[in-house]
Amino acid sequence: METQSEPSELELDDVVITNPHIEAILENEDWIEDASGLMSHCIAILKICHTLTEKLVAMTMGSGAKMKTSASVSDIIVVAKRISPRVDDVVKSMYPPLDPKLLDARTTALLLSVSHLVLVTRNACHLTGGLDWIDQSLSAAEEHLEVLREAALASEPDKSLPGPEGFLQEQSAI
């Protein structure tokens, strides 16, 4: 007879990052044409998110008895399934020509998806103490994300407001 937890465990097994090239991408540190220096930060974020996702799914599967409800398991599954498409988006944005704004947006979306998984998993599994590694991992990813954000901002054209002289010229034209 099938128990209530068996289908959930099968579904949780399916939410690991499934990009067939992810292992090769994470291992390959020789990104050609990365004059910007941004690829190492993207790869670091991918590695952190990959590790966090795997560990959180494993923790969820290992704490079936401590789960609040089957709805909690469903929530975790829904949130976890959103991560793989975000990984694919990041990987696609890593190919030339590089767009720092796109890299920033897609890595931010990935990190938000993984952060959402952390929150849902903590709530569903009653996770409290001894989980500093989660916060440390998210912090490390944020540091890499900050570099990407700075590159994105630096790539934007200067959109500063006109100074007083620009305003006076507009007034005289009227």
C-alpha positions as CSV (number, residue, x, y, z in Angstrom):
1,M,0.0,0.0,0.0
2,E,1.3,3.4,-0.9
3,T,1.6,5.9,1.9
4,Q,1.0,9.6,1.8
5,S,4.8,10.4,1.9
6,E,5.9,8.1,-0.9
7,P,4.5,10.3,-3.8
8,S,6.0,13.4,-2.2
9,E,9.4,11.8,-1.9
10,L,9.3,10.8,-5.6
11,E,8.3,14.3,-6.6
12,L,11.0,15.8,-4.4
13,D,13.5,13.6,-6.1
14,D,12.4,15.2,-9.4
15,V,13.1,18.8,-8.4
16,V,16.9,18.6,-8.3
17,I,18.6,20.8,-10.9
18,T,18.2,18.8,-14.1
19,N,20.2,20.7,-16.7
20,P,22.3,17.9,-18.3
21,H,25.3,20.2,-18.6
22,I,25.2,21.7,-15.1
23,E,28.1,19.5,-13.7
24,A,30.3,20.4,-16.7
25,I,29.5,24.0,-16.4
26,L,30.2,24.1,-12.7
27,E,33.5,22.3,-13.2
28,N,34.8,24.3,-16.1
29,E,36.6,27.4,-14.8
30,D,38.0,28.3,-18.2
31,W,35.4,30.6,-19.7
32,I,36.7,32.0,-23.0
33,E,36.0,35.6,-23.8
34,D,35.3,36.5,-20.2
35,A,37.1,39.8,-20.3
36,S,34.5,41.2,-18.0
37,G,35.4,38.8,-15.1
38,L,31.7,38.2,-14.5
39,M,31.6,34.5,-15.3
40,S,33.4,33.4,-12.1
41,H,30.7,35.2,-10.1
42,C,27.9,33.6,-12.1
43,I,29.5,30.1,-11.7
44,A,29.9,30.7,-7.9
45,I,26.2,31.7,-7.6
46,L,25.2,28.6,-9.6
47,K,27.4,26.3,-7.4
48,I,25.9,27.9,-4.2
49,C,22.4,27.5,-5.4
50,H,23.0,24.0,-6.6
51,T,24.4,22.9,-3.2
52,L,21.7,24.7,-1.3
53,T,18.9,23.1,-3.4
54,E,20.4,19.6,-3.1
55,K,20.8,19.9,0.7
56,L,17.4,21.4,1.3
57,V,15.7,18.7,-0.7
58,A,17.6,16.1,1.1
59,M,16.7,17.6,4.5
60,T,13.1,17.7,3.4
61,M,13.1,14.1,2.4
62,G,14.8,13.1,5.7
63,S,12.3,14.9,7.9
64,G,9.0,13.5,6.6
65,A,7.7,12.9,10.1
66,K,8.4,16.4,11.2
67,M,6.6,18.0,8.4
68,K,3.6,20.2,9.2
69,T,1.2,19.0,6.5
70,S,1.2,17.4,3.1
71,A,0.4,20.9,1.9
72,S,3.8,22.0,3.2
73,V,5.4,19.3,1.0
74,S,3.4,20.5,-1.9
75,D,4.6,24.0,-1.3
76,I,8.2,22.9,-1.2
77,I,7.7,20.9,-4.5
78,V,6.1,23.9,-6.3
79,V,8.9,26.3,-5.1
80,A,11.7,23.8,-5.9
81,K,10.4,23.2,-9.4
82,R,10.8,27.0,-10.1
83,I,14.6,26.8,-9.6
84,S,15.6,24.7,-12.6
85,P,14.2,27.1,-15.2
86,R,16.0,30.0,-13.4
87,V,19.3,28.0,-13.7
88,D,18.7,27.5,-17.4
89,D,18.1,31.3,-17.7
90,V,21.4,32.1,-16.0
91,V,23.3,29.6,-18.1
92,K,21.8,31.0,-21.3
93,S,22.7,34.5,-20.3
94,M,26.4,33.4,-19.8
95,Y,26.9,33.0,-23.5
96,P,28.3,35.8,-25.6
97,P,27.5,38.5,-26.1
98,L,27.5,39.2,-22.4
99,D,24.9,41.6,-21.1
100,P,25.7,42.5,-17.5
101,K,22.1,43.7,-16.9
102,L,20.7,40.4,-18.1
103,L,23.3,38.5,-15.9
104,D,22.3,40.5,-12.9
105,A,18.5,40.1,-13.5
106,R,18.7,36.3,-14.1
107,T,21.1,35.5,-11.2
108,T,18.9,37.7,-8.9
109,A,15.9,35.7,-10.0
110,L,17.7,32.4,-9.3
111,L,18.8,33.6,-5.9
112,L,15.3,34.7,-5.0
113,S,13.9,31.3,-6.0
114,V,16.5,29.5,-3.8
115,S,15.8,32.0,-0.9
116,H,12.1,31.2,-1.3
117,L,12.9,27.5,-1.1
118,V,14.9,28.2,2.1
119,L,12.0,30.0,3.7
120,V,9.4,27.4,2.7
121,T,11.6,24.5,3.8
122,R,12.4,26.2,7.2
123,N,8.8,26.7,7.8
124,A,7.6,23.2,6.7
125,C,10.3,21.3,8.4
126,H,10.5,23.3,11.6
127,L,14.2,24.0,10.9
128,T,15.7,26.3,13.5
129,G,19.2,25.8,15.1
130,G,22.4,24.6,13.5
131,L,21.6,26.0,10.1
132,D,24.1,28.8,9.9
133,W,25.5,27.2,6.7
134,I,22.3,28.3,4.9
135,D,22.7,31.9,5.9
136,Q,26.4,31.8,5.1
137,S,25.7,30.4,1.7
138,L,23.1,33.0,0.9
139,S,25.5,35.7,2.1
140,A,28.3,34.4,-0.1
141,A,25.9,34.4,-3.1
142,E,24.8,37.9,-2.3
143,E,28.5,39.1,-2.4
144,H,28.8,37.6,-5.9
145,L,25.5,39.1,-6.9
146,E,26.7,42.6,-5.7
147,V,29.6,42.4,-8.2
148,L,27.1,41.6,-11.0
149,R,24.9,44.4,-9.9
150,E,27.7,46.9,-10.0
151,A,28.7,45.7,-13.5
152,A,25.1,46.1,-14.6
153,L,24.9,49.6,-13.2
154,A,28.2,50.5,-14.8
155,S,27.0,49.3,-18.2
156,E,24.0,51.7,-18.1
157,P,24.3,55.0,-19.9
158,D,24.5,58.0,-17.7
159,K,20.9,58.9,-17.0
160,S,21.6,61.8,-14.6
161,L,19.1,64.6,-14.5
162,P,20.1,67.8,-16.2
163,G,21.8,70.4,-14.0
164,P,20.7,74.0,-13.5
165,E,22.3,75.0,-16.8
166,G,20.2,72.5,-18.7
167,F,17.1,73.7,-17.0
168,L,17.9,77.3,-17.8
169,Q,18.5,76.4,-21.5
170,E,15.1,74.7,-21.6
171,Q,13.5,77.8,-20.1
172,S,15.1,80.2,-22.6
173,A,13.9,78.0,-25.4
174,I,10.3,78.5,-24.3
